[in-house]
Amino acid sequence: MPHVTRYKVRQMIRSLVALAVLAVAADAQTAPPPDIDRFVSAVMKEFQVPGVGLAIVKDGRVILAKGYGVRALGEPAAVDASTLFGIASNTKIITATALALLVEEGKLEWDAPVVRYLPGFALSDPYVTRELTIRDLLVHRSGLGLGAGDLLWWPESTYDRKEIVRRLRFIPLATSFRNAYAYDNVLYSVAGEVIETVSGQTWEDFVARRILAPVGMTGSNVRHSDSEKAGNVAKTYAEVDGIVRPVPPLSSDNTNPAGGINSSAEDMAKWLIVQLDSGRLADGKRLFSPQTTTQLWTIVTPIPAGSPPPELPFHRSVFSGYALGMGVRDYRGRQMLSHTGGLPGYLSKVTMIPELRLGVVVLTNQESGAAFNAISYRIVDHYFGATPVDYLAIYKKLSEHGRAAVVAADKGAVTARDTASRPSLPLAGYAGTYTDQWYGDVSITEVKASSNVPGKLVIQFLHTPSLVGDLVHWQHDTFLARWHDRTLRADAYVSFALNPDGSIARAKMQAASPSVDFSFDFQDLTLRPVRKTR
């Protein structure tokens, strides 16, 4: 046995102590913010969020996967790491990855035209139809306007996915092809049809078998409608008329490729680890290659960086753009990939900092972007070693400013209203069936006066059962559609134009408030009379 001197023993002890110090330092570098639980709870209280799922991954490890709050107000069941939330448009990077798998197999080409795989596909411009590529489906530069075509599926419609895709040919383009960024959902439905045609599997089956299963996302599912199932699922809430209350979740599966996945903190942590490790799975095998990571993360559509609010000067970026299902920009000198997701009652945010091998997921069951932003930036800044920022106070102030701006705009519209004006026609003159080339039929019916109730007009979108409401005269030949389902939060103006003989030539619509979600793309409708109702 070799002789060990006291000097050597002391050296060994010093080495062990040094290793222990390094281990503690390493743990400190990967540990979440020490006050994260308190901070998340404070954010939830301020922005009235019932439940949050939070995940942090760093250097290939899950640092935190945890739930906060409750699944449903008034019920004791707590949110935990396995609680499912609708991740909405954070599904888009998964759809992009599904296409990438088919590219790696040689069944697709990123820059091949969509019509090679879907010969019946068309947009309103023949040139765009011919030139639009698989890559173009994912990057919001087709020329379609913001949210164009969303009324084909939202609120839940009678159209199936194939009919939605067929009707895209009737939507006028808002800009030149590849000339401007305008976020859309409908072309991700086209991507879903491409996946089905090329693979022989539905988008749902392909994603479940080829992505969720190998990643280990065993608790997640692939359909909007699954959010209504019993089990460990967060219920959906939103502020309606100033009060946070339950709202119905989206149950239509027509746009699952754009936003249908329901997932949890623990499952999303697994997904981010795979993304940040260039497609490597937990067992060492690969879901996709490093070359695919480059494709997914490379900006295709530039987006003007814009200016952050004065309260967040350090959020100013030099570059910004959209890659394949992810937004890309710089943040504090490093590349940041992020995406948000929004559905009725669900908002989420995913953030990745590749250089730090850092990923953050915030899932919520209330429509507060301030909440997910405050939590996300608090965590990201911690790993940057940045000076702490009071994000709770800042996002509270920004929320108040935003709310005040909406109130001012709504009040301004009321003030500008000519209450002395009258419609040009009796109510019966506006009644009838109208049609829009891409949406379809809309009915306006006169409900005649009774002894106690005055006459009125009722509007109904015939392919969207929940879009039914009263038409209240606003001014001149403009009426306000007040939807019976007040959880829609989407009242809209309907303005009629007359022919010289006094008959209706057409009707146009637009949202009545800046608070209306862009997916209510009323402004793209041109309603022309078809026949009178009797």
DOPAVEX-103423 format. One record per residue (C-alpha): residue number from 1; residue in one letter; y, z, x. Coordinates in nm, 3 decimals, decimal comma. Example, Ala and Ser with C-alpha at 12.3 -4.5 7.8 and 13.67 -1.06 7.14 Angstrom:
DOPAVEX-103423
ATOM:1:a:-0,450:0,780:1,230
ATOM:2:s:-0,106:0,714:1,367
//
This chain:
DOPAVEX-103423
ATOM:1:m:0,000:0,000:0,000
ATOM:2:p:0,335:-0,102:0,152
ATOM:3:h:0,571:0,171:0,259
ATOM:4:v:0,883:0,208:0,035
ATOM:5:t:1,182:0,368:0,199
ATOM:6:r:1,445:0,571:0,017
ATOM:7:y:1,693:0,295:0,097
ATOM:8:k:1,476:0,040:-0,078
ATOM:9:v:1,433:0,270:-0,376
ATOM:10:r:1,811:0,306:-0,403
ATOM:11:q:1,843:-0,074:-0,385
ATOM:12:m:1,589:-0,116:-0,663
ATOM:13:i:1,768:0,137:-0,880
ATOM:14:r:2,102:-0,038:-0,825
ATOM:15:s:1,945:-0,371:-0,916
ATOM:16:l:1,796:-0,229:-1,235
ATOM:17:v:2,129:-0,072:-1,329
ATOM:18:a:2,306:-0,404:-1,262
ATOM:19:l:2,055:-0,588:-1,481
ATOM:20:a:2,104:-0,332:-1,756
ATOM:21:v:2,483:-0,374:-1,735
ATOM:22:l:2,445:-0,752:-1,754
ATOM:23:a:2,214:-0,718:-2,054
ATOM:24:v:2,466:-0,496:-2,232
ATOM:25:a:2,743:-0,744:-2,150
ATOM:26:a:2,534:-1,032:-2,279
ATOM:27:d:2,461:-0,844:-2,599
ATOM:28:a:2,832:-0,776:-2,639
ATOM:29:q:2,903:-1,146:-2,605
ATOM:30:t:2,654:-1,238:-2,878
ATOM:31:a:2,706:-0,944:-3,116
ATOM:32:p:2,910:-1,010:-3,430
ATOM:33:p:3,255:-0,855:-3,473
ATOM:34:p:3,199:-0,478:-3,487
ATOM:35:d:3,395:-0,448:-3,813
ATOM:36:i:3,239:-0,749:-3,985
ATOM:37:d:3,083:-0,553:-4,273
ATOM:38:r:3,410:-0,382:-4,354
ATOM:39:f:3,602:-0,706:-4,322
ATOM:40:v:3,369:-0,904:-4,550
ATOM:41:s:3,385:-0,627:-4,811
ATOM:42:a:3,765:-0,623:-4,797
ATOM:43:v:3,779:-1,003:-4,838
ATOM:44:m:3,541:-0,990:-5,134
ATOM:45:k:3,752:-0,724:-5,302
ATOM:46:e:4,081:-0,907:-5,243
ATOM:47:f:3,958:-1,244:-5,369
ATOM:48:q:3,723:-1,109:-5,637
ATOM:49:v:3,403:-1,258:-5,494
ATOM:50:p:3,091:-1,094:-5,640
ATOM:51:g:2,850:-1,201:-5,368
ATOM:52:v:2,843:-1,346:-5,017
ATOM:53:g:2,565:-1,475:-4,794
ATOM:54:l:2,660:-1,472:-4,425
ATOM:55:a:2,479:-1,610:-4,122
ATOM:56:i:2,576:-1,624:-3,754
ATOM:57:v:2,369:-1,803:-3,490
ATOM:58:k:2,442:-1,795:-3,118
ATOM:59:d:2,254:-1,938:-2,822
ATOM:60:g:1,953:-2,030:-3,033
ATOM:61:r:1,922:-1,686:-3,194
ATOM:62:v:2,001:-1,551:-3,539
ATOM:63:i:2,265:-1,286:-3,473
ATOM:64:l:2,323:-1,202:-3,838
ATOM:65:a:2,173:-1,314:-4,168
ATOM:66:k:2,285:-1,084:-4,443
ATOM:67:g:2,398:-1,053:-4,802
ATOM:68:y:2,694:-0,865:-4,944
ATOM:69:g:2,779:-0,766:-5,299
ATOM:70:v:2,581:-0,856:-5,609
ATOM:71:r:2,419:-1,166:-5,751
ATOM:72:a:2,575:-1,108:-6,093
ATOM:73:l:2,865:-0,893:-6,207
ATOM:74:g:2,754:-0,589:-6,402
ATOM:75:e:2,399:-0,606:-6,265
ATOM:76:p:2,255:-0,402:-5,977
ATOM:77:a:2,061:-0,678:-5,797
ATOM:78:a:2,217:-0,713:-5,452
ATOM:79:v:2,271:-1,031:-5,255
ATOM:80:d:2,042:-1,035:-4,951
ATOM:81:a:1,965:-1,280:-4,673
ATOM:82:s:1,728:-1,472:-4,903
ATOM:83:t:1,962:-1,506:-5,203
ATOM:84:l:2,017:-1,871:-5,297
ATOM:85:f:2,359:-2,028:-5,341
ATOM:86:g:2,447:-2,389:-5,414
ATOM:87:i:2,564:-2,525:-5,078
ATOM:88:a:2,720:-2,828:-5,251
ATOM:89:s:2,861:-3,083:-5,004
ATOM:90:n:2,704:-2,904:-4,709
ATOM:91:t:2,407:-3,107:-4,831
ATOM:92:k:2,575:-3,419:-4,690
ATOM:93:i:2,478:-3,355:-4,327
ATOM:94:i:2,117:-3,313:-4,445
ATOM:95:t:2,130:-3,649:-4,623
ATOM:96:a:2,276:-3,802:-4,308
ATOM:97:t:1,991:-3,648:-4,109
ATOM:98:a:1,738:-3,794:-4,354
ATOM:99:l:1,882:-4,141:-4,288
ATOM:100:a:1,870:-4,069:-3,915
ATOM:101:l:1,497:-3,995:-3,933
ATOM:102:l:1,443:-4,337:-4,090
ATOM:103:v:1,660:-4,496:-3,820
ATOM:104:e:1,446:-4,330:-3,550
ATOM:105:e:1,136:-4,471:-3,720
ATOM:106:g:1,284:-4,822:-3,710
ATOM:107:k:1,302:-4,849:-4,088
ATOM:108:l:1,683:-4,850:-4,101
ATOM:109:e:1,974:-4,954:-3,883
ATOM:110:w:2,301:-4,761:-3,894
ATOM:111:d:2,512:-5,074:-3,885
ATOM:112:a:2,300:-5,295:-4,108
ATOM:113:p:2,450:-5,385:-4,447
ATOM:114:v:2,343:-5,174:-4,743
ATOM:115:v:2,248:-5,489:-4,935
ATOM:116:r:1,968:-5,552:-4,685
ATOM:117:y:1,791:-5,250:-4,834
ATOM:118:l:1,944:-5,248:-5,185
ATOM:119:p:2,000:-5,616:-5,276
ATOM:120:g:2,146:-5,521:-5,615
ATOM:121:f:2,414:-5,292:-5,472
ATOM:122:a:2,776:-5,398:-5,519
ATOM:123:l:3,130:-5,268:-5,502
ATOM:124:s:3,421:-5,440:-5,675
ATOM:125:d:3,514:-5,652:-5,371
ATOM:126:p:3,248:-5,907:-5,263
ATOM:127:y:3,358:-5,883:-4,900
ATOM:128:v:3,315:-5,505:-4,897
ATOM:129:t:2,980:-5,540:-5,071
ATOM:130:r:2,862:-5,776:-4,799
ATOM:131:e:2,997:-5,574:-4,506
ATOM:132:l:2,940:-5,211:-4,612
ATOM:133:t:2,681:-5,055:-4,377
ATOM:134:i:2,448:-4,759:-4,393
ATOM:135:r:2,694:-4,573:-4,168
ATOM:136:d:2,980:-4,656:-4,407
ATOM:137:l:2,800:-4,474:-4,690
ATOM:138:l:2,857:-4,143:-4,512
ATOM:139:v:3,211:-4,158:-4,375
ATOM:140:h:3,456:-4,202:-4,667
ATOM:141:r:3,621:-4,528:-4,558
ATOM:142:s:3,488:-4,776:-4,816
ATOM:143:g:3,822:-4,824:-4,991
ATOM:144:l:3,723:-4,616:-5,292
ATOM:145:g:3,986:-4,360:-5,387
ATOM:146:l:3,953:-3,982:-5,365
ATOM:147:g:3,663:-3,870:-5,582
ATOM:148:a:3,624:-4,218:-5,730
ATOM:149:g:3,336:-4,245:-5,975
ATOM:150:d:3,275:-3,871:-6,001
ATOM:151:l:3,321:-3,881:-6,379
ATOM:152:l:2,997:-4,078:-6,390
ATOM:153:w:2,811:-3,758:-6,304
ATOM:154:w:3,056:-3,469:-6,335
ATOM:155:p:3,061:-3,296:-6,577
ATOM:156:e:2,694:-3,363:-6,651
ATOM:157:s:2,657:-3,711:-6,797
ATOM:158:t:2,387:-3,915:-6,967
ATOM:159:y:2,371:-4,161:-6,676
ATOM:160:d:2,086:-4,146:-6,429
ATOM:161:r:2,132:-4,201:-6,056
ATOM:162:k:2,044:-4,570:-6,065
ATOM:163:e:2,290:-4,640:-6,345
ATOM:164:i:2,563:-4,450:-6,159
ATOM:165:v:2,502:-4,667:-5,853
ATOM:166:r:2,504:-4,984:-6,067
ATOM:167:r:2,841:-4,896:-6,222
ATOM:168:l:3,017:-4,860:-5,886
ATOM:169:r:3,080:-5,236:-5,889
ATOM:170:f:3,338:-5,188:-6,163
ATOM:171:i:3,557:-4,930:-5,988
ATOM:172:p:3,868:-5,089:-5,834
ATOM:173:l:3,916:-5,012:-5,465
ATOM:174:a:4,223:-4,803:-5,382
ATOM:175:t:4,274:-4,917:-5,021
ATOM:176:s:4,158:-5,182:-4,779
ATOM:177:f:3,806:-5,154:-4,643
ATOM:178:r:3,779:-4,913:-4,346
ATOM:179:n:4,153:-4,861:-4,357
ATOM:180:a:4,185:-4,505:-4,486
ATOM:181:y:3,994:-4,182:-4,534
ATOM:182:a:3,926:-4,085:-4,896
ATOM:183:y:3,650:-3,836:-4,971
ATOM:184:d:3,382:-3,954:-5,213
ATOM:185:n:3,049:-3,834:-5,346
ATOM:186:v:2,906:-4,143:-5,513
ATOM:187:l:2,817:-4,330:-5,194
ATOM:188:y:2,590:-4,042:-5,097
ATOM:189:s:2,402:-4,120:-5,419
ATOM:190:v:2,369:-4,474:-5,284
ATOM:191:a:2,234:-4,322:-4,962
ATOM:192:g:1,977:-4,138:-5,171
ATOM:193:e:1,869:-4,468:-5,326
ATOM:194:v:1,836:-4,621:-4,979
ATOM:195:i:1,614:-4,334:-4,869
ATOM:196:e:1,393:-4,377:-5,176
ATOM:197:t:1,365:-4,754:-5,133
ATOM:198:v:1,285:-4,743:-4,761
ATOM:199:s:1,060:-4,436:-4,754
ATOM:200:g:0,885:-4,473:-5,090
ATOM:201:q:0,978:-4,111:-5,168
ATOM:202:t:1,258:-3,975:-5,379
ATOM:203:w:1,547:-3,822:-5,189
ATOM:204:e:1,429:-3,483:-5,315
ATOM:205:d:1,072:-3,524:-5,187
ATOM:206:f:1,178:-3,676:-4,856
ATOM:207:v:1,427:-3,400:-4,777
ATOM:208:a:1,192:-3,122:-4,887
ATOM:209:r:0,898:-3,251:-4,684
ATOM:210:r:1,066:-3,408:-4,383
ATOM:211:i:1,353:-3,164:-4,325
ATOM:212:l:1,335:-2,833:-4,511
ATOM:213:a:0,964:-2,773:-4,444
ATOM:214:p:0,963:-2,838:-4,066
ATOM:215:v:1,288:-2,644:-4,018
ATOM:216:g:1,128:-2,350:-4,199
ATOM:217:m:1,375:-2,342:-4,487
ATOM:218:t:1,097:-2,229:-4,716
ATOM:219:g:1,321:-2,051:-4,966
ATOM:220:s:1,555:-2,346:-5,021
ATOM:221:n:1,528:-2,618:-5,283
ATOM:222:v:1,677:-2,960:-5,340
ATOM:223:r:1,801:-2,982:-5,700
ATOM:224:h:2,121:-2,871:-5,871
ATOM:225:s:1,905:-2,775:-6,170
ATOM:226:d:1,714:-2,520:-5,960
ATOM:227:s:2,024:-2,299:-5,961
ATOM:228:e:1,945:-2,213:-6,323
ATOM:229:k:1,598:-2,079:-6,245
ATOM:230:a:1,519:-1,710:-6,246
ATOM:231:g:1,475:-1,528:-5,919
ATOM:232:n:1,688:-1,441:-5,621
ATOM:233:v:1,974:-1,673:-5,716
ATOM:234:a:2,345:-1,590:-5,716
ATOM:235:k:2,513:-1,646:-6,053
ATOM:236:t:2,825:-1,860:-6,073
ATOM:237:y:3,183:-1,734:-6,125
ATOM:238:a:3,535:-1,869:-6,119
ATOM:239:e:3,884:-1,770:-6,221
ATOM:240:v:3,954:-1,903:-6,571
ATOM:241:d:4,295:-1,832:-6,725
ATOM:242:g:4,356:-1,564:-6,463
ATOM:243:i:4,025:-1,380:-6,509
ATOM:244:v:3,712:-1,413:-6,294
ATOM:245:r:3,431:-1,488:-6,538
ATOM:246:p:3,094:-1,663:-6,547
ATOM:247:v:3,099:-2,042:-6,546
ATOM:248:p:2,801:-2,270:-6,609
ATOM:249:p:2,643:-2,406:-6,289
ATOM:250:l:2,604:-2,780:-6,245
ATOM:251:s:2,258:-2,861:-6,375
ATOM:252:s:2,254:-3,240:-6,340
ATOM:253:d:2,040:-3,381:-6,060
ATOM:254:n:2,215:-3,718:-6,050
ATOM:255:t:2,401:-3,641:-5,729
ATOM:256:n:2,155:-3,423:-5,540
ATOM:257:p:2,201:-3,636:-5,223
ATOM:258:a:2,571:-3,542:-5,223
ATOM:259:g:2,536:-3,173:-5,298
ATOM:260:g:2,211:-3,061:-5,459
ATOM:261:i:2,061:-2,817:-5,209
ATOM:262:n:2,042:-2,445:-5,286
ATOM:263:s:1,995:-2,232:-4,977
ATOM:264:s:2,037:-1,885:-4,832
ATOM:265:a:2,190:-1,719:-4,529
ATOM:266:e:1,855:-1,694:-4,350
ATOM:267:d:1,755:-2,054:-4,420
ATOM:268:m:2,095:-2,197:-4,327
ATOM:269:a:2,073:-2,003:-4,000
ATOM:270:k:1,752:-2,190:-3,920
ATOM:271:w:1,920:-2,520:-4,002
ATOM:272:l:2,216:-2,453:-3,774
ATOM:273:i:1,991:-2,355:-3,484
ATOM:274:v:1,815:-2,692:-3,512
ATOM:275:q:2,148:-2,876:-3,534
ATOM:276:l:2,290:-2,694:-3,234
ATOM:277:d:1,974:-2,754:-3,028
ATOM:278:s:1,982:-3,133:-3,076
ATOM:279:g:1,700:-3,139:-3,327
ATOM:280:r:1,456:-2,903:-3,155
ATOM:281:l:1,242:-2,699:-3,395
ATOM:282:a:1,125:-2,340:-3,350
ATOM:283:d:0,780:-2,458:-3,232
ATOM:284:g:0,932:-2,677:-2,961
ATOM:285:k:0,874:-3,003:-3,145
ATOM:286:r:1,166:-3,222:-3,247
ATOM:287:l:1,300:-3,299:-3,590
ATOM:288:f:1,522:-3,562:-3,433
ATOM:289:s:1,634:-3,673:-3,088
ATOM:290:p:1,945:-3,580:-2,890
ATOM:291:q:2,062:-3,939:-2,943
ATOM:292:t:2,067:-3,871:-3,318
ATOM:293:t:2,282:-3,563:-3,258
ATOM:294:t:2,534:-3,791:-3,088
ATOM:295:q:2,531:-4,023:-3,389
ATOM:296:l:2,570:-3,738:-3,639
ATOM:297:w:2,856:-3,568:-3,452
ATOM:298:t:3,064:-3,868:-3,343
ATOM:299:i:3,383:-3,934:-3,539
ATOM:300:v:3,374:-4,260:-3,731
ATOM:301:t:3,673:-4,222:-3,963
ATOM:302:p:3,989:-4,076:-3,807
ATOM:303:i:4,185:-3,834:-4,024
ATOM:304:p:4,550:-3,749:-3,959
ATOM:305:a:4,547:-3,401:-3,807
ATOM:306:g:4,841:-3,280:-4,015
ATOM:307:s:5,021:-2,952:-3,969
ATOM:308:p:4,874:-2,610:-4,040
ATOM:309:p:5,065:-2,355:-4,249
ATOM:310:p:5,336:-2,170:-4,054
ATOM:311:e:5,119:-1,858:-4,071
ATOM:312:l:4,845:-2,034:-3,870
ATOM:313:p:5,019:-2,221:-3,584
ATOM:314:f:4,716:-2,176:-3,358
ATOM:315:h:4,511:-2,386:-3,604
ATOM:316:r:4,702:-2,699:-3,505
ATOM:317:s:4,463:-2,970:-3,388
ATOM:318:v:4,502:-3,270:-3,162
ATOM:319:f:4,228:-3,482:-3,320
ATOM:320:s:4,046:-3,482:-3,651
ATOM:321:g:3,795:-3,708:-3,818
ATOM:322:y:3,478:-3,745:-4,019
ATOM:323:a:3,140:-3,805:-3,860
ATOM:324:l:2,809:-3,850:-4,044
ATOM:325:g:2,827:-3,575:-4,305
ATOM:326:m:3,048:-3,343:-4,098
ATOM:327:g:3,416:-3,302:-4,023
ATOM:328:v:3,508:-3,289:-3,652
ATOM:329:r:3,827:-3,153:-3,494
ATOM:330:d:3,944:-2,944:-3,204
ATOM:331:y:4,003:-2,571:-3,241
ATOM:332:r:4,150:-2,357:-2,964
ATOM:333:g:4,060:-2,627:-2,714
ATOM:334:r:3,698:-2,681:-2,816
ATOM:335:q:3,519:-2,921:-3,048
ATOM:336:m:3,454:-2,775:-3,392
ATOM:337:l:3,228:-2,926:-3,658
ATOM:338:s:3,269:-2,799:-4,009
ATOM:339:h:3,222:-2,881:-4,374
ATOM:340:t:3,292:-2,710:-4,701
ATOM:341:g:3,107:-2,732:-5,028
ATOM:342:g:3,227:-2,678:-5,382
ATOM:343:l:3,048:-2,663:-5,716
ATOM:344:p:3,128:-2,473:-6,035
ATOM:345:g:3,100:-2,112:-5,925
ATOM:346:y:2,987:-2,184:-5,568
ATOM:347:l:3,196:-2,238:-5,255
ATOM:348:s:3,059:-2,249:-4,901
ATOM:349:k:3,159:-2,329:-4,546
ATOM:350:v:2,957:-2,424:-4,239
ATOM:351:t:3,113:-2,414:-3,891
ATOM:352:m:2,964:-2,508:-3,555
ATOM:353:i:3,114:-2,478:-3,206
ATOM:354:p:2,866:-2,675:-2,990
ATOM:355:e:3,011:-2,561:-2,656
ATOM:356:l:2,950:-2,198:-2,752
ATOM:357:r:2,622:-2,278:-2,930
ATOM:358:l:2,776:-2,093:-3,222
ATOM:359:g:2,719:-2,150:-3,592
ATOM:360:v:2,862:-1,965:-3,892
ATOM:361:v:2,767:-2,002:-4,258
ATOM:362:v:2,953:-1,841:-4,546
ATOM:363:l:2,808:-1,879:-4,897
ATOM:364:t:2,991:-1,743:-5,202
ATOM:365:n:2,946:-1,734:-5,578
ATOM:366:q:3,315:-1,752:-5,669
ATOM:367:e:3,559:-2,034:-5,617
ATOM:368:s:3,777:-1,883:-5,346
ATOM:369:g:3,837:-2,100:-5,042
ATOM:370:a:4,053:-1,822:-4,902
ATOM:371:a:3,746:-1,598:-4,885
ATOM:372:f:3,522:-1,831:-4,687
ATOM:373:n:3,808:-1,932:-4,456
ATOM:374:a:3,908:-1,575:-4,376
ATOM:375:i:3,550:-1,475:-4,295
ATOM:376:s:3,470:-1,791:-4,096
ATOM:377:y:3,778:-1,780:-3,875
ATOM:378:r:3,745:-1,405:-3,816
ATOM:379:i:3,398:-1,463:-3,673
ATOM:380:v:3,478:-1,779:-3,476
ATOM:381:d:3,783:-1,617:-3,315
ATOM:382:h:3,569:-1,320:-3,212
ATOM:383:y:3,338:-1,547:-3,012
ATOM:384:f:3,635:-1,728:-2,862
ATOM:385:g:3,765:-1,395:-2,738
ATOM:386:a:4,093:-1,468:-2,916
ATOM:387:t:4,350:-1,204:-3,002
ATOM:388:p:4,254:-1,066:-3,345
ATOM:389:v:4,439:-1,220:-3,639
ATOM:390:d:4,486:-1,057:-3,980
ATOM:391:y:4,319:-1,337:-4,170
ATOM:392:l:4,289:-1,130:-4,484
ATOM:393:a:4,666:-1,088:-4,508
ATOM:394:i:4,733:-1,450:-4,412
ATOM:395:y:4,495:-1,602:-4,667
ATOM:396:k:4,619:-1,362:-4,932
ATOM:397:k:4,970:-1,491:-4,869
ATOM:398:l:4,857:-1,855:-4,866
ATOM:399:s:4,668:-1,801:-5,192
ATOM:400:e:4,976:-1,651:-5,351
ATOM:401:h:5,186:-1,945:-5,232
ATOM:402:g:4,932:-2,190:-5,370
ATOM:403:r:4,916:-2,014:-5,702
ATOM:404:a:5,295:-2,006:-5,724
ATOM:405:a:5,315:-2,379:-5,649
ATOM:406:v:5,074:-2,456:-5,933
ATOM:407:v:5,266:-2,233:-6,173
ATOM:408:a:5,593:-2,402:-6,073
ATOM:409:a:5,447:-2,750:-6,121
ATOM:410:d:5,301:-2,661:-6,460
ATOM:411:k:5,628:-2,499:-6,567
ATOM:412:g:5,821:-2,803:-6,448
ATOM:413:a:5,609:-3,030:-6,664
ATOM:414:v:5,678:-2,812:-6,968
ATOM:415:t:6,050:-2,803:-6,893
ATOM:416:a:6,068:-3,182:-6,859
ATOM:417:r:5,883:-3,237:-7,186
ATOM:418:d:6,084:-3,402:-7,463
ATOM:419:t:5,981:-3,178:-7,751
ATOM:420:a:6,201:-3,369:-7,996
ATOM:421:s:6,011:-3,696:-7,943
ATOM:422:r:5,751:-3,816:-8,188
ATOM:423:p:5,452:-4,052:-8,156
ATOM:424:s:5,518:-4,416:-8,236
ATOM:425:l:5,219:-4,432:-8,470
ATOM:426:p:5,057:-4,210:-8,729
ATOM:427:l:4,754:-4,026:-8,587
ATOM:428:a:4,518:-4,280:-8,744
ATOM:429:g:4,682:-4,549:-8,531
ATOM:430:y:4,547:-4,392:-8,212
ATOM:431:a:4,196:-4,331:-8,343
ATOM:432:g:3,914:-4,560:-8,240
ATOM:433:t:3,658:-4,626:-7,970
ATOM:434:y:3,794:-4,713:-7,628
ATOM:435:t:3,605:-4,837:-7,327
ATOM:436:d:3,656:-4,831:-6,953
ATOM:437:q:3,471:-5,087:-6,748
ATOM:438:w:3,315:-4,839:-6,505
ATOM:439:y:3,286:-4,523:-6,715
ATOM:440:g:3,197:-4,660:-7,058
ATOM:441:d:3,304:-4,549:-7,405
ATOM:442:v:3,547:-4,278:-7,512
ATOM:443:s:3,598:-4,191:-7,878
ATOM:444:i:3,922:-4,071:-8,038
ATOM:445:t:3,876:-3,948:-8,393
ATOM:446:e:4,127:-3,838:-8,649
ATOM:447:v:4,045:-3,509:-8,817
ATOM:448:k:4,241:-3,519:-9,141
ATOM:449:a:4,454:-3,231:-9,259
ATOM:450:s:4,324:-2,984:-9,513
ATOM:451:s:4,515:-2,734:-9,720
ATOM:452:n:4,524:-2,484:-9,432
ATOM:453:v:4,470:-2,695:-9,122
ATOM:454:p:4,697:-2,977:-9,001
ATOM:455:g:4,551:-3,310:-8,898
ATOM:456:k:4,469:-3,374:-8,535
ATOM:457:l:4,302:-3,611:-8,291
ATOM:458:v:3,980:-3,526:-8,107
ATOM:459:i:3,879:-3,708:-7,788
ATOM:460:q:3,520:-3,727:-7,667
ATOM:461:f:3,372:-3,896:-7,360
ATOM:462:l:3,055:-4,039:-7,511
ATOM:463:h:2,848:-4,014:-7,192
ATOM:464:t:2,975:-3,666:-7,100
ATOM:465:p:2,888:-3,414:-7,374
ATOM:466:s:3,118:-3,137:-7,247
ATOM:467:l:3,427:-3,360:-7,231
ATOM:468:v:3,538:-3,312:-7,589
ATOM:469:g:3,874:-3,167:-7,685
ATOM:470:d:4,181:-3,180:-7,903
ATOM:471:l:4,460:-3,427:-7,833
ATOM:472:v:4,783:-3,232:-7,868
ATOM:473:h:5,102:-3,437:-7,887
ATOM:474:w:5,297:-3,393:-7,566
ATOM:475:q:5,585:-3,639:-7,588
ATOM:476:h:5,642:-3,997:-7,704
ATOM:477:d:5,299:-4,167:-7,691
ATOM:478:t:5,146:-3,916:-7,453
ATOM:479:f:4,902:-3,650:-7,569
ATOM:480:l:4,744:-3,358:-7,385
ATOM:481:a:4,363:-3,342:-7,391
ATOM:482:r:4,272:-2,973:-7,419
ATOM:483:w:3,898:-2,953:-7,358
ATOM:484:h:3,709:-2,717:-7,584
ATOM:485:d:3,513:-2,588:-7,284
ATOM:486:r:3,792:-2,396:-7,109
ATOM:487:t:3,575:-2,335:-6,802
ATOM:488:l:3,633:-2,701:-6,708
ATOM:489:r:3,995:-2,622:-6,613
ATOM:490:a:4,076:-2,992:-6,633
ATOM:491:d:4,322:-3,065:-6,914
ATOM:492:a:4,459:-3,418:-6,888
ATOM:493:y:4,736:-3,635:-7,024
ATOM:494:v:4,643:-3,942:-7,230
ATOM:495:s:4,926:-4,198:-7,246
ATOM:496:f:4,904:-4,493:-7,484
ATOM:497:a:5,072:-4,830:-7,427
ATOM:498:l:5,148:-5,046:-7,733
ATOM:499:n:5,134:-5,418:-7,795
ATOM:500:p:5,442:-5,587:-7,947
ATOM:501:d:5,279:-5,564:-8,291
ATOM:502:g:5,242:-5,187:-8,258
ATOM:503:s:4,868:-5,185:-8,191
ATOM:504:i:4,721:-5,000:-7,894
ATOM:505:a:4,698:-5,211:-7,577
ATOM:506:r:4,543:-4,946:-7,351
ATOM:507:a:4,543:-4,578:-7,261
ATOM:508:k:4,574:-4,422:-6,916
ATOM:509:m:4,491:-4,066:-6,816
ATOM:510:q:4,592:-3,825:-6,543
ATOM:511:a:4,528:-3,459:-6,466
ATOM:512:a:4,782:-3,230:-6,629
ATOM:513:s:4,800:-2,985:-6,338
ATOM:514:p:4,763:-2,995:-5,959
ATOM:515:s:4,494:-2,729:-6,002
ATOM:516:v:4,252:-2,979:-6,158
ATOM:517:d:3,963:-3,065:-5,925
ATOM:518:f:3,978:-3,415:-5,777
ATOM:519:s:3,632:-3,497:-5,916
ATOM:520:f:3,796:-3,535:-6,255
ATOM:521:d:3,912:-3,883:-6,157
ATOM:522:f:4,084:-3,951:-6,489
ATOM:523:q:4,353:-4,157:-6,316
ATOM:524:d:4,104:-4,434:-6,239
ATOM:525:l:4,029:-4,498:-6,607
ATOM:526:t:4,183:-4,781:-6,805
ATOM:527:l:4,079:-4,729:-7,166
ATOM:528:r:4,101:-5,034:-7,391
ATOM:529:p:4,037:-5,024:-7,766
ATOM:530:v:3,708:-5,165:-7,888
ATOM:531:r:3,701:-5,094:-8,258
ATOM:532:k:3,856:-4,861:-8,508
ATOM:533:t:3,663:-4,568:-8,648
ATOM:534:r:3,660:-4,531:-9,024
//
